[in-house]
Amino acid sequence: MDATVAVAAVREVGPDTVAIEFETPDGFEAEPGQFVKLTGTVDGESYSRFYTLSSPGVEGTFEVTVGVDPEEAGPFSRHLVDLSAGDELDVTGPFGSDYYEGESRVVVLAGGPGIGPAVGIGEAAARDGNEVAVVYQSDAPAHEERLDALRESGASVVVTDGDIEDAVSDAVTTKEGEQVFVYGFADFVAEATDAVDAAGGDADAAKVENFG
């Protein structure tokens, strides 16, 4: 769908990272792990970028997480982090087929900006009473409060700035109903899928979103 959405809140959730919460438009339905296209105008020029949902649902509001490199951020990224409640953007979507579908066990491997869908999927699965394991590679972690809450709910959560193979080996059980999700840039996706195969899992069966 195409709609204009209002910002409900903007929160800092880590170094150079914000979570932007939007009011959900009528008829908008999306699942954790899907993504939307946000469009806005900056200095008279229109920009569009894709962002994966970081909320466990879309009832009332939905959320995306935006990381900004202060030295490399473009005009639209800077515009997003400066948004305030009541500001508006255009949204199109949702897109993507690699999302949470109520699997009995989810293993989410996240690199860098992949933490957004990781917390969204993890929270949705925990809400449903399903098993959750998250392996997150970052040297500047975001959404630490939500990761702590997942731990407290019984999820396995590993945060590291180094190799993930051992953590993936512990997380991947290959039990019936287990679904592996991978979110991150190309180098991380390659590392994560190799680790899944090394753990005895099936990387070809993973739900993967490569951010390029």
C-alpha positions in Angstrom: 0.0 0.0 0.0 1.0 3.7 -0.3 0.2 6.1 2.5 1.4 9.2 4.3 2.4 8.4 7.9 3.0 10.6 10.9 6.0 10.1 13.2 4.8 9.1 16.7 8.3 9.1 18.4 12.0 9.1 17.7 14.3 7.4 20.3 18.1 7.0 20.5 18.7 3.2 20.8 22.5 3.1 20.4 25.5 4.9 19.1 24.4 7.0 16.0 21.2 4.9 15.9 17.6 5.8 16.3 14.3 4.0 16.3 11.5 5.8 14.5 8.0 4.9 15.4 5.2 5.7 13.0 1.4 5.8 13.4 0.0 2.8 11.5 -2.2 3.8 8.6 -5.6 2.1 8.1 -5.2 -1.1 6.2 -1.5 -1.5 6.7 -0.5 -5.0 7.6 3.1 -6.3 7.9 5.1 -9.0 9.7 8.4 -8.8 11.6 11.2 -9.1 9.1 9.4 -7.4 6.2 10.5 -4.0 5.0 9.0 -0.7 3.8 10.1 2.1 1.5 10.2 5.5 3.1 10.1 8.6 0.9 10.6 12.2 1.9 11.7 15.6 0.5 15.0 17.2 1.7 15.9 20.7 0.3 13.5 20.2 -2.6 14.8 16.8 -3.6 12.9 13.5 -3.2 14.6 10.6 -1.6 13.5 7.0 -1.0 15.1 4.3 1.1 14.1 0.8 2.3 14.1 -0.1 6.0 13.2 -3.3 7.7 10.6 -3.3 10.5 12.0 -3.4 14.0 8.7 -3.7 15.8 7.1 -7.1 16.7 3.8 -5.9 15.2 2.1 -3.0 13.5 -1.0 -2.5 15.6 -1.3 1.2 16.4 2.3 2.0 15.4 5.2 0.4 13.6 8.9 1.0 13.9 12.1 1.1 11.9 15.7 1.4 13.1 18.1 3.8 11.4 21.8 3.8 11.9 23.8 6.8 10.7 27.5 7.1 10.0 28.3 10.8 10.9 31.0 10.9 8.2 29.1 9.1 5.4 25.4 9.7 6.0 23.5 11.2 3.1 20.9 13.9 3.3 17.9 11.6 3.8 19.6 9.6 6.6 20.3 12.9 8.4 16.8 14.0 7.8 15.4 10.8 9.3 17.3 11.1 12.6 16.2 14.7 12.9 12.5 13.9 12.6 10.1 14.8 15.5 6.7 13.6 16.5 4.1 14.9 14.0 6.5 15.0 11.0 5.3 13.0 8.0 6.8 10.7 5.4 5.4 8.6 2.6 5.5 4.8 3.1 5.1 2.0 0.5 4.9 -1.7 1.3 5.4 -4.0 3.0 7.9 -5.9 0.9 9.8 -9.2 1.4 9.0 -12.8 1.9 11.6 -13.7 4.5 9.7 -12.9 7.6 8.5 -14.4 10.9 5.6 -16.8 10.4 5.1 -18.2 13.8 7.9 -20.8 13.7 8.3 -22.7 17.0 12.0 -21.8 17.2 13.7 -18.8 15.6 17.4 -18.3 15.3 18.2 -14.7 14.2 21.7 -13.9 13.1 22.2 -10.1 12.8 25.1 -8.0 11.7 25.1 -4.2 12.2 21.8 -2.8 11.1 20.3 -6.3 11.1 19.6 -5.7 14.8 16.3 -4.0 13.9 14.6 -7.1 12.5 16.3 -9.3 15.0 14.6 -7.6 18.0 11.3 -7.4 16.2 11.3 -11.1 15.3 12.7 -12.1 18.7 10.0 -10.2 20.5 7.2 -11.5 18.3 8.4 -15.1 18.8 8.7 -14.6 22.6 5.2 -13.1 22.7 3.9 -16.2 21.0 5.6 -18.5 23.5 8.2 -19.8 20.9 11.9 -20.3 21.4 14.3 -17.5 20.5 18.1 -17.3 19.9 19.8 -14.2 18.7 23.4 -13.8 17.6 24.4 -10.2 17.0 27.7 -9.0 15.7 28.5 -5.4 16.3 31.3 -3.2 17.8 28.7 -0.6 18.7 25.5 -2.5 19.8 22.1 -1.0 19.5 18.8 -1.9 21.2 20.6 -3.3 24.2 17.6 -2.7 26.5 15.4 -4.8 24.2 18.0 -7.5 24.0 18.2 -7.6 27.8 14.4 -8.0 28.0 14.6 -10.9 25.6 17.2 -12.5 27.8 15.0 -12.1 30.8 12.1 -13.7 28.9 14.3 -16.8 28.4 15.8 -16.1 25.0 19.5 -16.9 24.2 21.2 -13.7 23.2 24.9 -13.4 22.3 26.4 -10.1 21.4 30.0 -10.1 20.0 32.3 -7.9 17.9 34.2 -10.9 16.7 33.8 -14.3 15.1 30.2 -15.8 15.4 30.9 -19.4 14.5 30.8 -20.8 18.1 27.7 -18.8 19.0 25.9 -20.0 15.8 26.9 -23.5 16.6 25.3 -23.2 20.0 22.2 -21.5 18.6 21.5 -23.8 15.7 19.9 -27.1 16.9 18.4 -28.3 13.6 15.3 -29.4 15.6 12.0 -29.6 13.8 10.3 -26.3 13.4 13.5 -24.2 13.7 13.9 -21.3 11.3 17.2 -19.4 10.8 17.0 -15.7 9.8 20.0 -13.7 8.6 20.1 -9.9 8.3 23.1 -7.8 7.5 25.5 -6.6 4.9 27.0 -9.0 2.3 30.1 -9.8 4.3 28.1 -10.7 7.4 25.6 -12.7 5.4 28.4 -14.8 3.9 30.0 -15.3 7.4 26.6 -16.2 8.9 25.5 -18.7 6.3 28.9 -20.4 6.4 28.5 -20.7 10.2 25.1 -22.2 9.8 26.4 -24.9 7.4 29.3 -25.5 9.8 26.8 -26.0 12.6 25.0 -28.7 10.6 22.2 -26.5 9.6 20.9 -25.7 6.1 21.9 -22.2 5.0 19.8 -22.6 1.8 16.7 -22.9 4.0 17.5 -19.7 5.9 15.5 -16.6 5.5 18.0 -14.0 4.4 17.9 -10.3 3.8 21.2 -8.9 2.4 21.5 -5.2 2.8 24.2 -5.0 0.1 
